[in-house]
Amino acid sequence: MTAKKHTFLLLILCTALFCCGCQNNSAGSADTDSTKRTQVIFDYFDTATTVVGYDEDEAHFNEVCSYIEKELARYDSLYDNYNSLSDITSLYVVNRDAGTAPVVVDEDMIKLFKLGKEIYTLTNGKTDFAMGAVFSIWHDHREEASFDPSLASVPSMEELTEASEHCNIDDIIIDEEASTIYYADPLLKCDVGAFAKGYAIERIVQDLIAMGVDHYSLNVGGNVRSIGLKPDGSKWTVAVQNPDLSSEESYSEVLSITDLALATSGSYQRFYYVGDKKYHHIINPDTLFPEDDYLSVSVLNTDAGIGDALSTALFNMTLDEGQALVSSLSDTEAMWILADGSKVYSDGFEAYIKK
């Protein structure tokens, strides 16, 4: 079984846990609420989205799901780094044209780029969306290895270093008034994969809250965001995937949350081998190579976009650096699974573990 298929099966298991909600916290019995509704949406952000809502009105639930799917499709197209679309100025178009002249973009592209700069500052550059020129080299090597493992190779340090000379975040010029993005370096490319999915989830959730939606939760490929409690006052049950794909245990931890986002970055998601050495997709902006200190890092945060970005940043930090950052932030907890499989928790993380 390929790693991609194995990961997808684990995603299905996590979705099943997310949908069933395990136990009703107040009664300790199975959750059989007749108002509980579930819908799975496919194909956006290269994953499956599970919507769970406690809604007495089935028509209203379907309307909410239709809105979620419409917005997922819009954000997925907007942040597409590989295709030029006729009806939207995607990230692909920005990367292609912004080095020549300012490109007029959607308001949500401006907001995402502003968030990217804020995250860069927050994480001291450990989540850096201006590193697209470097990330694309690793992406091409990974794709080539996926196509033919005998062709698997590691980028040369010379190639990576040369690309890194075109990754200055200050060369990204955002003009909010004109709604344009311009790259002062024509060879600069942006990659928003570290936080675009989380940003989209949070924007959709905030829209739903403004519409009066409550008692709902979204799971977008393992990135979870809950809205309120269940109607009986119990919390949502969510799982952190076990990064050891050979283990019989599918989950590393099972958590109880409300009005929180869970995001995980791991070396088990996208990788390839050169000989016996695994090279995954999370690239440290300082070393230009994947880090091997952790199997995964999970973050709880009130904002799905920030949580998504922090999980990447913490993966690229030493444990001491990561713990210090999490301790300095409000409404943020984290769990590190080290290379040997042991776990380290931030001060408040264990309070969310389901007993």
N, C-alpha and C positions, 0 to 999 in steps of 0.2 A: 504494500500500500504506500502511495506517495505521501510526503509530508503534507501536501496541500489537501489531499482527500482526508487524511487523518484529522487535520485541523478542522475541516468542515464538519466531520462527524462529531467532533467534540463541541463544535458550535451548536449542532443540533441538540446534543445532550444538555448544554447550558441553556438553550432556548426552552427545552422541556422543563428544566428546573424552574426557570423564570416564569413559565406559563402556569405551572401547577401551584407555585407559591408555597410549596412544602406544607407547612402546618399553619393553622390559624393560631396566632400568638395568644389570644385570650382564652381559647377553649382547648387548644392542643389537638384538635381534630382536623381532618382533611377539609380543605377549602372547597365547599360545594355551592357557593353563593350563585343563585340563578341569574344574577345580574352581571356576572363576570363574563366578559367577551374577549376573544383573542383573534387577531388577524396577523398573518405573516406576509410581508411585502418583500419581493425579491428584486435583485439586479442593481440596486443603487449603492454606490461606494463599494462595489465588488463584494457585497455581502447580503445577508438576509436581515430584515428588520422585523422584530416582533412587537406588536402593539397589544398591550393588555389594558383593558378599561373596565371599571365597574360602572355600568351605565344601564339604567332601566329601559332606555329607549334604544332599540336596536338600530333604528334609522339614524339617530343622532350619532351612535357609535360608528356607523358606516360613513357618515359625513366627516367625522373626525379623522378616520383612517384615510379617506380620500384626500383630505387636506394634507395630511402627513406625507402621503405618497407624492402628491403634486409638488410639495416643497422639497422633498428629498430628490426628486428628479431635477428640479431647478438648480439646487445647490450642486448636485453631482455634475451637471452639465457645466455650470459656471466655473467650477474648480478643476475641470478636466484639463490635464496637462499634456494630452496626447492627440486631441482632435480639434479641428476647426469646425464650428457649428454655424449654420446659416442664420439662426435667430438669436444668437447670444455671443457676446465677446468673452470667450473662455480664457482660462489661464494660458492655454496653449497660444492663443493669439497675442496675449500680453507679452509672453516670453519671446515670441517671434518678432514683434513689431516695436516694443517699448524702447529698445536700444537705438532705434532710429528716430522716433518722434513720440511725443506723449500720446497715449492711447486712452480714448474715452471708455470708461467701464461702468458697470452696474454699481449701485451704492453698496451692495454687499461685498463687492470686490474691494472697494475702498476700506470698508470696515474690517475685512479679513486682513488686509495688508497692515492696517494700523495695529490690529491685535498682534500680528507677527512681530512688529517692532517693539511693542510693549513686552511681549514674551521674551524677546531677545534680551532686553534690559533686565527683566525679572530673573532670568536664568543665567545671567552673565554669559550669554552667547551659546549655552549648551543646547538650546533649541533655536536654530538659525535657519530661517526659510530662504535666506539669500544663498545657501549652499547648493543650489540646484545644479550648477556646473559639475560639482564633485559627485553629488548623488546620482546624476544621470550616468556617470561612468560606471558606478557600481551596479546601477539598474541594468545597463547593457550587458555587463558581465554575467549578472544573475540570469537574465533572459537567455543568453547564449548557452549557459550551462543547463537551463531547463529544457532547451531545445535539443541539446546533445551533450550529455554529461562528459563525454570524452574531450569536449572543447573547453571545459571549465578552467578558468585561469583567474589570477589575481591582478588587478590593475597595478602598474608600476608606480612607485612613489614619485617618480619624475612627472608622470602624467597627472597624478592627483595634485601635486604641488603646483603645477602650471595652472590647472583648473581653479585651484583655491585662490589664485591671484585675482580672480574675477568674481569674488564672493563678498564684496564689501557692502554691508547692509546700508551704509550711508549713501550708496549710489542709487538707492531706490527712492525716487522723488514722488511723493504723493501730493497732489493738488486737489484738496477737497472741494474748493469752490468751483473749479472747472471739471471736477470728477474725472481726473486723468491720473495715469501712472506712467512714469518715465524712468528709464534706466540710464544713468550717466555713463555706465560702462556697457557698450553694446554686446559684450560677451557674458554679461550677468544673466543668470536664469534663476527663477524662484521655484521652490518646491514647498507646497503647503500641506504635505501629507501628514505632518506631525500634529496638526490641529484642525484641519478643515472639516473633518467629519464631526469632531466635537463641537466646533463652532456652529455647524449646521443644526446639530441636535439641539443645542441651547437656544438658538434663534427660533426653531420650531416650537420648542417647549414654552418659551416666553410668549409666543403668539397664542398658543393654546390656553395658557393661564389668563391672558387678556380676554379671551373668549369665554372665560368662566369654566373651563374644563378642569375637573378635579378627579382624583382617584384613578389616575392613568400612569402608565410607565412605558418607556420605549427602550428597547434593546437593539442597538444597531451594530451587529457583528461583535457583540461583547462589550460595547460602550453603552452603559445603562444610565438613564436619567429618569428619576421618579418624580411624580407630581402628587404631592399630598400623601395622606395615609390611605389605606383601604377603608371602606365605609364602616367597618366594625372597629376602627381605631388601631388595627394592627399594621405593622410595617411591611415593606416589600422584602422578599427574599431573593437575593442575587448571588451568583457564584463567580469565583475567580478561577479561571481555567488553570489546571495543572500544566506547567510548561514541560514536564517530563511526559512526552507522548507515548512512552513505553509503559508507563505506570497503569495499574488497574484502577487507580483513583483518578477520576475525571476532574475533580476540583481540588484546589489548594486550600480554599476557605469558602465558607458560605456565610454571607453577611445579611444583616437586617438594616435597611436604610429607609429614609423618607426625605423627600426634597433634596436629594443628593445625586451626584453623578459618580459613576465608577468607570475608570479608564485604566487599561493595562497595556504596557509595551513589553514585548518579549522577543527573545531570540528564536523562538519556535515558529514564528508566523511566516516569514519569508526569508529563505536562506538557500545556500548551495554549498557543495563540498568541493574542495580541491585536495585530492588525496583524502587524508583523514581529518583535515581541518575544515570546520564549519565557518562560513562567512554569512552573517545575517544582515538585515537591511538597516539597522540603526547605526548610523555612522557618527562618530565623534568629530565635531568640527575642529578640534585641536589636533588630533592624531590623524584624521582623514581615514581611519579604519574602524571597523566594528569593535566595540568593547566586549570583554569576556568576563567581567566581574559578576554579572547577574544572568539568571535565566529569565526573570521578568520583574517588572516593577508595576505595582498597582497603586492608583491614587483615588482618594475620595475628595470631592470638592463640590461646592455649591454650583459651580459653573462647569458645564461639560467641555467647553473649549479650553479653559484654563487647565482642567484636569487632564485632558488629552495631551496638551503641550508639556505639562509637568512630568507626566509619566516618561516621556522621551528624554527630557532634561535630566531627570534623576538617573536614568539608565546610563547617561554619559558622565555622571559625577561619581567621585569616590563616595563611599558610604558616609563618611564624616561630613563631606560637603552637602550631600543630599539631606541628611538628618538636620543639619543646621538650617538649610533652606526651608524645609517643611515646618520646623519649629518657629520660624519667623513669620509664617503665613497663618492667617485666620481661616477657619473652616476648611482646613486641609489636613489629611492624614494619608499615610503611605505604608505599603508593605513591600519589602525587598525580598526576593527569593534568590539567594546567592548561588554561585556556580556549583557548590556542593549540595544544593537542595535545601539548605537550612533557611529559616525565615527570620527576618528582622522587622519589627514593627515600630512605627512612630509612637509617641507617647499615648495617643488617644485611639489608635486603630483597633486595638483588641476590644474596645467597648462595642464595636459594630459586629463582632463575630457572633454568629448565631449559636447559642448554647444548645 
